[in-house]
Amino acid sequence: MAKNSTKPKVEFKEIPRFELERYKGRSSRFTCPNCNNSHTFARYLDITTGEYVGDDIGRCNREEKCGYHKPPTGTDLEGKTLLVSSNDVKKEYLPKEVTNIIDSKFVVKSLNGKLDNLSKFLYKHFDKKTVDEIRSRYKIGYDDLWEDSTVFWQIDKDWDVRTGKIMLYDENTCKRVKNPNHITWVHSPLNKFDNQPDFCLTQCFFGEHLLSDDVTTYKVVESEKTAILCSIMKPNEIYIATGGLQNINETRLLPFKDKELIFYPDKGEAVNLWKRKLKPFQELFNIKIDENINKIETLEDGADLGDFIINKYVK
């Protein structure tokens, strides 16, 4: 007589039903319904269907200048539940356990001696020896996706390359070229690096590879360019960058758990936003927030230490 068999229990958990669409290039960003800027608006997706929730339900990435954020609610979505079983989620939206990395040969290739526009600006206005040192410290790369583009490689404490951010600057002003916007990632399917199907990106702070037992204090800014400029001015100090106003979480902070972190937000609302973002971690990490930028009357809201350096030292 056959024994009775029982099916093993399937483990599942409830997770948020809606998430902001992951960046897949300019086509995954839309015109913001509030500020009308194109390619700045991320829409929420229903991860059980893969469909957009609504034209106006999403977040503008111009956090300071716009700040529009409308998340889904049960009322907006005709009573749909905000949490769903992980069993109901489409496979491509399930959390992945793996972190993909980029082959380091692409970092080496980008350090081929050609000068990106940002580096041209730096050599024009600052000491050559210091610029050499800082460019080498951060592995500032060159790419020809757009002529003389800059690559900011995200390299973690184990020297694994998580990704790289490709940006185009004006070599005369050191400002980003925005019309149209010139920013993308090396893991983007549109680029020529060793693209991997379903690349699972886990970002780290720009400069995490500079973790060292000999360094006790790290200074944190938002922009990679600002970290470079601050390092040129104070080469004996170590600056790292979040790479975005919202890019602060426990995963990215953990490598620095035994270090002092001094955050330097941009002028204006960014100060309060970072205070709110960092508050949950104040007891777990040695964190300080420097608010002095709000005392610099010559800077406009949204400006940062990099703007201060350029305004003061570049003629």
GUTI-526278 format. One record per residue (C-alpha): residue number from 1; residue in one letter; x, y, z. Coordinates in pm, 1 decimal. Layout:
BEGIN
@n->NUM | res->a | px->X | py->Y | pz->Z
...
***
This chain:
BEGIN
@n->1 | res->m | px->0.0 | py->0.0 | pz->0.0
@n->2 | res->a | px->144.0 | py->334.4 | pz->-103.4
@n->3 | res->k | px->235.3 | py->576.2 | pz->168.8
@n->4 | res->n | px->48.5 | py->902.9 | pz->189.8
@n->5 | res->s | px->261.0 | py->1185.8 | pz->50.8
@n->6 | res->t | px->241.2 | py->1548.3 | pz->144.5
@n->7 | res->k | px->356.4 | py->1838.1 | pz->-66.9
@n->8 | res->p | px->626.8 | py->2051.9 | pz->90.5
@n->9 | res->k | px->511.9 | py->2389.5 | pz->204.1
@n->10 | res->v | px->595.0 | py->2670.0 | pz->-33.8
@n->11 | res->e | px->756.5 | py->2960.1 | pz->145.0
@n->12 | res->f | px->632.8 | py->3303.1 | pz->42.5
@n->13 | res->k | px->619.2 | py->3647.4 | pz->185.7
@n->14 | res->e | px->421.7 | py->3962.2 | pz->127.4
@n->15 | res->i | px->605.1 | py->4230.8 | pz->-65.0
@n->16 | res->p | px->503.1 | py->4571.5 | pz->-205.2
@n->17 | res->r | px->292.7 | py->4529.8 | pz->-519.5
@n->18 | res->f | px->420.8 | py->4846.0 | pz->-686.8
@n->19 | res->e | px->775.8 | py->4961.2 | pz->-752.0
@n->20 | res->l | px->940.1 | py->5238.0 | pz->-950.7
@n->21 | res->e | px->1052.9 | py->5115.7 | pz->-1290.5
@n->22 | res->r | px->1420.6 | py->5030.5 | pz->-1291.8
@n->23 | res->y | px->1635.4 | py->5242.0 | pz->-1518.2
@n->24 | res->k | px->1679.2 | py->5082.4 | pz->-1861.5
@n->25 | res->g | px->1784.1 | py->5387.5 | pz->-2056.2
@n->26 | res->r | px->1602.8 | py->5706.3 | pz->-2157.5
@n->27 | res->s | px->1300.4 | py->5514.0 | pz->-2282.2
@n->28 | res->s | px->1222.6 | py->5411.3 | pz->-1922.7
@n->29 | res->r | px->1192.3 | py->5772.4 | pz->-1807.2
@n->30 | res->f | px->902.8 | py->6000.3 | pz->-1896.2
@n->31 | res->t | px->797.2 | py->6365.2 | pz->-1887.5
@n->32 | res->c | px->722.7 | py->6476.9 | pz->-1532.8
@n->33 | res->p | px->357.4 | py->6585.4 | pz->-1492.1
@n->34 | res->n | px->465.6 | py->6856.3 | pz->-1249.0
@n->35 | res->c | px->775.2 | py->7026.2 | pz->-1394.8
@n->36 | res->n | px->729.9 | py->6905.1 | pz->-1756.6
@n->37 | res->n | px->1095.7 | py->6804.2 | pz->-1788.6
@n->38 | res->s | px->1141.7 | py->6510.6 | pz->-2021.9
@n->39 | res->h | px->1314.1 | py->6183.8 | pz->-1926.1
@n->40 | res->t | px->1311.3 | py->6264.4 | pz->-1553.1
@n->41 | res->f | px->998.5 | py->6077.8 | pz->-1440.2
@n->42 | res->a | px->1002.1 | py->5716.4 | pz->-1320.6
@n->43 | res->r | px->659.2 | py->5551.7 | pz->-1322.2
@n->44 | res->y | px->536.0 | py->5285.7 | pz->-1082.0
@n->45 | res->l | px->483.3 | py->4932.2 | pz->-1212.5
@n->46 | res->d | px->249.2 | py->4660.1 | pz->-1086.6
@n->47 | res->i | px->499.6 | py->4377.7 | pz->-1041.9
@n->48 | res->t | px->226.5 | py->4113.8 | pz->-1076.1
@n->49 | res->t | px->152.4 | py->4227.1 | pz->-1432.5
@n->50 | res->g | px->446.4 | py->4444.2 | pz->-1540.1
@n->51 | res->e | px->203.3 | py->4720.1 | pz->-1638.6
@n->52 | res->y | px->230.4 | py->5088.7 | pz->-1550.3
@n->53 | res->v | px->-3.1 | py->5208.4 | pz->-1277.7
@n->54 | res->g | px->-89.1 | py->5555.0 | pz->-1409.5
@n->55 | res->d | px->57.2 | py->5839.6 | pz->-1609.8
@n->56 | res->d | px->97.4 | py->6062.7 | pz->-1303.7
@n->57 | res->i | px->194.6 | py->5797.7 | pz->-1047.5
@n->58 | res->g | px->569.7 | py->5802.8 | pz->-1003.8
@n->59 | res->r | px->865.0 | py->6015.0 | pz->-893.5
@n->60 | res->c | px->1062.1 | py->6293.1 | pz->-1060.4
@n->61 | res->n | px->1437.0 | py->6252.8 | pz->-1019.3
@n->62 | res->r | px->1477.7 | py->6630.2 | pz->-988.4
@n->63 | res->e | px->1426.7 | py->6598.3 | pz->-612.6
@n->64 | res->e | px->1526.9 | py->6952.6 | pz->-521.8
@n->65 | res->k | px->1400.7 | py->7153.5 | pz->-817.8
@n->66 | res->c | px->1074.5 | py->6963.2 | pz->-855.7
@n->67 | res->g | px->1024.3 | py->6704.9 | pz->-581.5
@n->68 | res->y | px->709.2 | py->6551.8 | pz->-731.3
@n->69 | res->h | px->636.8 | py->6206.8 | pz->-590.5
@n->70 | res->k | px->299.4 | py->6036.4 | pz->-609.5
@n->71 | res->p | px->307.8 | py->5676.2 | pz->-488.3
@n->72 | res->p | px->21.5 | py->5431.6 | pz->-548.5
@n->73 | res->t | px->-254.7 | py->5408.9 | pz->-290.2
@n->74 | res->g | px->-548.1 | py->5171.8 | pz->-257.2
@n->75 | res->t | px->-785.8 | py->5455.6 | pz->-337.3
@n->76 | res->d | px->-607.5 | py->5545.2 | pz->-660.9
@n->77 | res->l | px->-601.6 | py->5184.4 | pz->-774.6
@n->78 | res->e | px->-963.8 | py->5089.4 | pz->-715.5
@n->79 | res->g | px->-894.1 | py->4900.2 | pz->-398.1
@n->80 | res->k | px->-604.3 | py->4684.1 | pz->-518.2
@n->81 | res->t | px->-398.2 | py->4553.3 | pz->-230.8
@n->82 | res->l | px->-64.4 | py->4726.1 | pz->-178.0
@n->83 | res->l | px->101.2 | py->4400.6 | pz->-67.9
@n->84 | res->v | px->101.1 | py->4073.8 | pz->-260.3
@n->85 | res->s | px->241.2 | py->3725.9 | pz->-216.7
@n->86 | res->s | px->585.6 | py->3683.1 | pz->-369.6
@n->87 | res->n | px->433.6 | py->3381.6 | pz->-550.1
@n->88 | res->d | px->220.9 | py->3621.1 | pz->-756.5
@n->89 | res->v | px->511.2 | py->3836.3 | pz->-874.9
@n->90 | res->k | px->640.5 | py->3807.9 | pz->-1231.1
@n->91 | res->k | px->978.0 | py->3637.7 | pz->-1239.7
@n->92 | res->e | px->1168.3 | py->3941.4 | pz->-1369.9
@n->93 | res->y | px->1058.8 | py->4149.0 | pz->-1068.0
@n->94 | res->l | px->1150.1 | py->3901.7 | pz->-795.4
@n->95 | res->p | px->1442.0 | py->4008.1 | pz->-574.1
@n->96 | res->k | px->1764.8 | py->3840.8 | pz->-687.7
@n->97 | res->e | px->2024.3 | py->3693.9 | pz->-457.9
@n->98 | res->v | px->2316.8 | py->3756.9 | pz->-691.3
@n->99 | res->t | px->2510.0 | py->4076.6 | pz->-753.4
@n->100 | res->n | px->2646.8 | py->4098.0 | pz->-1106.1
@n->101 | res->i | px->2979.9 | py->4267.4 | pz->-1169.8
@n->102 | res->i | px->3155.5 | py->4415.5 | pz->-1472.5
@n->103 | res->d | px->3481.0 | py->4265.9 | pz->-1600.6
@n->104 | res->s | px->3767.6 | py->4482.5 | pz->-1474.8
@n->105 | res->k | px->3923.1 | py->4477.6 | pz->-1822.3
@n->106 | res->f | px->3674.6 | py->4749.6 | pz->-1916.4
@n->107 | res->v | px->3807.8 | py->4971.4 | pz->-1638.7
@n->108 | res->v | px->4160.0 | py->4918.7 | pz->-1767.1
@n->109 | res->k | px->4048.6 | py->4992.0 | pz->-2122.3
@n->110 | res->s | px->3887.2 | py->5318.5 | pz->-2012.4
@n->111 | res->l | px->4217.9 | py->5431.6 | pz->-1860.0
@n->112 | res->n | px->4380.7 | py->5438.3 | pz->-2200.7
@n->113 | res->g | px->4535.6 | py->5783.4 | pz->-2181.5
@n->114 | res->k | px->4262.0 | py->5967.0 | pz->-2367.8
@n->115 | res->l | px->4116.0 | py->6262.2 | pz->-2181.8
@n->116 | res->d | px->3747.2 | py->6302.3 | pz->-2109.4
@n->117 | res->n | px->3602.0 | py->6653.7 | pz->-2093.8
@n->118 | res->l | px->3592.4 | py->6661.4 | pz->-1714.3
@n->119 | res->s | px->3963.0 | py->6576.5 | pz->-1697.2
@n->120 | res->k | px->4043.6 | py->6840.6 | pz->-1959.4
@n->121 | res->f | px->3875.2 | py->7098.1 | pz->-1734.5
@n->122 | res->l | px->4066.4 | py->6978.9 | pz->-1427.9
@n->123 | res->y | px->4406.0 | py->6994.7 | pz->-1597.2
@n->124 | res->k | px->4327.0 | py->7340.5 | pz->-1727.1
@n->125 | res->h | px->4255.7 | py->7486.4 | pz->-1383.0
@n->126 | res->f | px->4435.1 | py->7277.6 | pz->-1118.5
@n->127 | res->d | px->4781.2 | py->7142.0 | pz->-1042.4
@n->128 | res->k | px->4872.2 | py->6865.8 | pz->-1289.3
@n->129 | res->k | px->5041.3 | py->6640.0 | pz->-1035.0
@n->130 | res->t | px->4742.2 | py->6656.3 | pz->-801.7
@n->131 | res->v | px->4494.5 | py->6591.1 | pz->-1083.4
@n->132 | res->d | px->4704.3 | py->6291.8 | pz->-1192.2
@n->133 | res->e | px->4691.7 | py->6153.8 | pz->-839.2
@n->134 | res->i | px->4315.9 | py->6199.8 | pz->-793.5
@n->135 | res->r | px->4223.9 | py->6063.3 | pz->-1137.2
@n->136 | res->s | px->4430.4 | py->5754.5 | pz->-1056.9
@n->137 | res->r | px->4279.4 | py->5728.6 | pz->-707.6
@n->138 | res->y | px->3922.9 | py->5714.7 | pz->-840.8
@n->139 | res->k | px->3996.8 | py->5537.6 | pz->-1171.5
@n->140 | res->i | px->3833.0 | py->5811.3 | pz->-1378.3
@n->141 | res->g | px->3773.0 | py->5662.6 | pz->-1720.1
@n->142 | res->y | px->3718.5 | py->5773.7 | pz->-2078.5
@n->143 | res->d | px->3446.0 | py->5654.7 | pz->-2313.8
@n->144 | res->d | px->3347.3 | py->5751.5 | pz->-2665.3
@n->145 | res->l | px->2974.4 | py->5675.5 | pz->-2632.1
@n->146 | res->w | px->2949.7 | py->6052.2 | pz->-2655.0
@n->147 | res->e | px->3269.0 | py->6222.3 | pz->-2759.7
@n->148 | res->d | px->3504.8 | py->6253.0 | pz->-2459.5
@n->149 | res->s | px->3259.5 | py->6115.3 | pz->-2201.1
@n->150 | res->t | px->3358.8 | py->6046.7 | pz->-1839.9
@n->151 | res->v | px->3314.8 | py->5708.8 | pz->-1668.2
@n->152 | res->f | px->3274.3 | py->5706.7 | pz->-1290.2
@n->153 | res->w | px->3339.0 | py->5343.5 | pz->-1194.5
@n->154 | res->q | px->3162.6 | py->5203.5 | pz->-887.5
@n->155 | res->i | px->3423.4 | py->4972.5 | pz->-736.2
@n->156 | res->d | px->3349.1 | py->4806.5 | pz->-403.5
@n->157 | res->k | px->3579.2 | py->4729.9 | pz->-111.3
@n->158 | res->d | px->3673.7 | py->4395.1 | pz->-268.8
@n->159 | res->w | px->3765.6 | py->4574.9 | pz->-592.5
@n->160 | res->d | px->3473.2 | py->4421.2 | pz->-778.5
@n->161 | res->v | px->3328.5 | py->4657.7 | pz->-1039.0
@n->162 | res->r | px->2956.0 | py->4697.7 | pz->-969.8
@n->163 | res->t | px->2892.1 | py->4930.5 | pz->-1265.1
@n->164 | res->g | px->3004.1 | py->5262.1 | pz->-1408.0
@n->165 | res->k | px->2816.8 | py->5583.3 | pz->-1472.1
@n->166 | res->i | px->2886.3 | py->5744.4 | pz->-1810.6
@n->167 | res->m | px->2835.8 | py->6123.0 | pz->-1818.8
@n->168 | res->l | px->2923.2 | py->6401.0 | pz->-2059.0
@n->169 | res->y | px->3057.6 | py->6735.0 | pz->-1934.4
@n->170 | res->d | px->3131.2 | py->7063.9 | pz->-2102.6
@n->171 | res->e | px->3509.8 | py->7098.5 | pz->-2088.2
@n->172 | res->n | px->3486.7 | py->7478.0 | pz->-2050.3
@n->173 | res->t | px->3227.6 | py->7499.9 | pz->-1770.5
@n->174 | res->c | px->3253.9 | py->7158.6 | pz->-1601.8
@n->175 | res->k | px->2874.4 | py->7135.6 | pz->-1614.5
@n->176 | res->r | px->2683.8 | py->6831.7 | pz->-1733.5
@n->177 | res->v | px->2550.5 | py->6841.7 | pz->-2088.2
@n->178 | res->k | px->2175.2 | py->6818.4 | pz->-2031.9
@n->179 | res->n | px->2009.1 | py->6908.5 | pz->-2360.5
@n->180 | res->p | px->1963.3 | py->6631.6 | pz->-2438.9
@n->181 | res->n | px->2062.8 | py->6459.7 | pz->-2118.1
@n->182 | res->h | px->2387.1 | py->6262.8 | pz->-2145.7
@n->183 | res->i | px->2394.2 | py->6004.2 | pz->-1869.2
@n->184 | res->t | px->2376.8 | py->5625.4 | pz->-1879.5
@n->185 | res->w | px->2532.2 | py->5311.9 | pz->-1725.9
@n->186 | res->v | px->2791.7 | py->5070.0 | pz->-1853.7
@n->187 | res->h | px->2560.6 | py->4776.4 | pz->-1780.3
@n->188 | res->s | px->2285.8 | py->4925.4 | pz->-1997.3
@n->189 | res->p | px->2185.3 | py->4690.9 | pz->-2282.1
@n->190 | res->l | px->2249.8 | py->4973.6 | pz->-2527.9
@n->191 | res->n | px->2619.0 | py->4992.1 | pz->-2441.8
@n->192 | res->k | px->2915.5 | py->4791.5 | pz->-2567.8
@n->193 | res->f | px->3036.6 | py->4634.5 | pz->-2245.0
@n->194 | res->d | px->2991.6 | py->4264.3 | pz->-2161.8
@n->195 | res->n | px->2616.7 | py->4290.1 | pz->-2110.9
@n->196 | res->q | px->2469.7 | py->4009.9 | pz->-1905.5
@n->197 | res->p | px->2106.7 | py->3900.0 | pz->-1935.8
@n->198 | res->d | px->1897.0 | py->4024.0 | pz->-1641.7
@n->199 | res->f | px->2192.4 | py->4215.3 | pz->-1497.5
@n->200 | res->c | px->2129.2 | py->4252.3 | pz->-1124.0
@n->201 | res->l | px->2275.4 | py->4583.9 | pz->-1012.9
@n->202 | res->t | px->2366.6 | py->4643.0 | pz->-650.5
@n->203 | res->q | px->2520.4 | py->4985.7 | pz->-625.4
@n->204 | res->c | px->2782.7 | py->5096.5 | pz->-377.5
@n->205 | res->f | px->2910.4 | py->5441.7 | pz->-290.9
@n->206 | res->f | px->3149.9 | py->5587.2 | pz->-545.6
@n->207 | res->g | px->3491.4 | py->5546.8 | pz->-382.8
@n->208 | res->e | px->3411.5 | py->5244.6 | pz->-165.4
@n->209 | res->h | px->3732.3 | py->5083.1 | pz->-293.8
@n->210 | res->l | px->3922.5 | py->5346.8 | pz->-93.4
@n->211 | res->l | px->3829.0 | py->5179.0 | pz->235.6
@n->212 | res->s | px->4143.7 | py->5136.1 | pz->440.6
@n->213 | res->d | px->4242.4 | py->5058.3 | pz->797.6
@n->214 | res->d | px->4458.8 | py->5370.1 | pz->784.2
@n->215 | res->v | px->4163.6 | py->5600.9 | pz->714.8
@n->216 | res->t | px->3927.0 | py->5678.3 | pz->1001.6
@n->217 | res->t | px->3707.3 | py->5949.2 | pz->847.2
@n->218 | res->y | px->3531.9 | py->5961.6 | pz->510.9
@n->219 | res->k | px->3356.5 | py->6268.9 | pz->377.1
@n->220 | res->v | px->3040.2 | py->6203.8 | pz->178.9
@n->221 | res->v | px->2897.7 | py->6422.6 | pz->-97.8
@n->222 | res->e | px->2626.8 | py->6351.5 | pz->-353.0
@n->223 | res->s | px->2804.3 | py->6405.0 | pz->-686.2
@n->224 | res->e | px->3099.7 | py->6203.5 | pz->-813.9
@n->225 | res->k | px->3236.3 | py->6519.5 | pz->-975.9
@n->226 | res->t | px->3220.0 | py->6699.0 | pz->-641.8
@n->227 | res->a | px->3411.0 | py->6417.4 | pz->-471.0
@n->228 | res->i | px->3684.6 | py->6463.6 | pz->-733.0
@n->229 | res->l | px->3697.0 | py->6842.2 | pz->-692.2
@n->230 | res->c | px->3704.9 | py->6822.4 | pz->-311.7
@n->231 | res->s | px->3983.5 | py->6563.0 | pz->-329.0
@n->232 | res->i | px->4189.5 | py->6789.6 | pz->-554.4
@n->233 | res->m | px->4153.6 | py->7071.4 | pz->-302.5
@n->234 | res->k | px->4225.1 | py->6843.9 | pz->-3.9
@n->235 | res->p | px->4416.0 | py->6540.1 | pz->-136.5
@n->236 | res->n | px->4494.9 | py->6415.5 | pz->214.2
@n->237 | res->e | px->4125.0 | py->6362.3 | pz->285.6
@n->238 | res->i | px->3906.4 | py->6089.6 | pz->135.1
@n->239 | res->y | px->3576.5 | py->6183.8 | pz->-27.2
@n->240 | res->i | px->3313.2 | py->5940.2 | pz->-146.9
@n->241 | res->a | px->2984.9 | py->6006.8 | pz->-327.3
@n->242 | res->t | px->2634.9 | py->5864.3 | pz->-299.6
@n->243 | res->g | px->2576.9 | py->5924.3 | pz->-671.4
@n->244 | res->g | px->2226.1 | py->6057.1 | pz->-609.2
@n->245 | res->l | px->2016.5 | py->6237.4 | pz->-353.9
@n->246 | res->q | px->1819.1 | py->5923.5 | pz->-263.0
@n->247 | res->n | px->2108.4 | py->5675.7 | pz->-276.2
@n->248 | res->i | px->2152.5 | py->5620.8 | pz->95.7
@n->249 | res->n | px->2060.5 | py->5291.9 | pz->257.4
@n->250 | res->e | px->2195.4 | py->5042.9 | pz->510.4
@n->251 | res->t | px->2357.3 | py->4821.2 | pz->245.3
@n->252 | res->r | px->2571.2 | py->5106.9 | pz->115.7
@n->253 | res->l | px->2656.7 | py->5228.9 | pz->464.3
@n->254 | res->l | px->2757.5 | py->4889.8 | pz->606.8
@n->255 | res->p | px->3113.1 | py->4877.8 | pz->466.6
@n->256 | res->f | px->3179.4 | py->5199.2 | pz->662.4
@n->257 | res->k | px->3035.8 | py->5076.5 | pz->993.1
@n->258 | res->d | px->3364.6 | py->5129.3 | pz->1177.3
@n->259 | res->k | px->3439.3 | py->5467.9 | pz->1021.4
@n->260 | res->e | px->3334.8 | py->5824.2 | pz->1085.8
@n->261 | res->l | px->3113.2 | py->5954.2 | pz->803.8
@n->262 | res->i | px->3066.0 | py->6328.3 | pz->757.2
@n->263 | res->f | px->2792.0 | py->6408.9 | pz->506.8
@n->264 | res->y | px->2797.1 | py->6730.1 | pz->303.8
@n->265 | res->p | px->2455.7 | py->6773.7 | pz->139.7
@n->266 | res->d | px->2381.1 | py->7021.1 | pz->-137.0
@n->267 | res->k | px->2245.6 | py->7360.1 | pz->-37.8
@n->268 | res->g | px->1872.8 | py->7389.0 | pz->28.3
@n->269 | res->e | px->1619.1 | py->7115.7 | pz->88.4
@n->270 | res->a | px->1882.8 | py->6844.5 | pz->39.2
@n->271 | res->v | px->2006.2 | py->6918.9 | pz->392.6
@n->272 | res->n | px->1670.7 | py->6826.2 | pz->547.0
@n->273 | res->l | px->1624.2 | py->6531.7 | pz->313.7
@n->274 | res->w | px->1957.8 | py->6379.9 | pz->412.4
@n->275 | res->k | px->1885.0 | py->6445.0 | pz->779.8
@n->276 | res->r | px->1564.1 | py->6243.3 | pz->742.2
@n->277 | res->k | px->1735.8 | py->5968.3 | pz->540.9
@n->278 | res->l | px->2021.1 | py->5934.0 | pz->790.7
@n->279 | res->k | px->1819.5 | py->5956.6 | pz->1112.2
@n->280 | res->p | px->1745.5 | py->5578.7 | pz->1129.9
@n->281 | res->f | px->2119.2 | py->5505.6 | pz->1111.1
@n->282 | res->q | px->2246.5 | py->5759.2 | pz->1364.3
@n->283 | res->e | px->2268.1 | py->5501.9 | pz->1644.7
@n->284 | res->l | px->2426.1 | py->5229.0 | pz->1431.0
@n->285 | res->f | px->2689.2 | py->5437.6 | pz->1253.5
@n->286 | res->n | px->2921.1 | py->5723.5 | pz->1340.6
@n->287 | res->i | px->2743.7 | py->5983.0 | pz->1125.4
@n->288 | res->k | px->2764.0 | py->6361.1 | pz->1122.9
@n->289 | res->i | px->2590.5 | py->6606.4 | pz->890.4
@n->290 | res->d | px->2762.3 | py->6932.0 | pz->798.0
@n->291 | res->e | px->2501.4 | py->7202.7 | pz->727.2
@n->292 | res->n | px->2741.9 | py->7492.3 | pz->671.3
@n->293 | res->i | px->2670.6 | py->7505.9 | pz->299.7
@n->294 | res->n | px->2341.3 | py->7677.6 | pz->380.7
@n->295 | res->k | px->2544.2 | py->7968.4 | pz->521.4
@n->296 | res->i | px->2719.1 | py->8037.6 | pz->190.3
@n->297 | res->e | px->2514.9 | py->8322.2 | pz->48.1
@n->298 | res->t | px->2689.6 | py->8318.6 | pz->-289.0
@n->299 | res->l | px->2551.9 | py->7971.1 | pz->-367.0
@n->300 | res->e | px->2203.6 | py->7907.6 | pz->-502.0
@n->301 | res->d | px->1980.1 | py->7629.9 | pz->-370.4
@n->302 | res->g | px->2086.4 | py->7301.7 | pz->-526.3
@n->303 | res->a | px->2451.9 | py->7403.7 | pz->-547.8
@n->304 | res->d | px->2719.6 | py->7197.5 | pz->-373.4
@n->305 | res->l | px->3081.6 | py->7208.4 | pz->-260.1
@n->306 | res->g | px->3195.6 | py->7146.0 | pz->-616.1
@n->307 | res->d | px->3018.9 | py->7463.4 | pz->-729.3
@n->308 | res->f | px->3178.5 | py->7652.0 | pz->-441.3
@n->309 | res->i | px->3525.9 | py->7533.9 | pz->-545.9
@n->310 | res->i | px->3473.2 | py->7628.2 | pz->-910.8
@n->311 | res->n | px->3328.5 | py->7967.6 | pz->-820.1
@n->312 | res->k | px->3618.7 | py->8046.3 | pz->-587.7
@n->313 | res->y | px->3921.5 | py->7899.4 | pz->-762.4
@n->314 | res->v | px->3842.9 | py->7889.3 | pz->-1134.9
@n->315 | res->k | px->3891.6 | py->8217.3 | pz->-1316.6
***
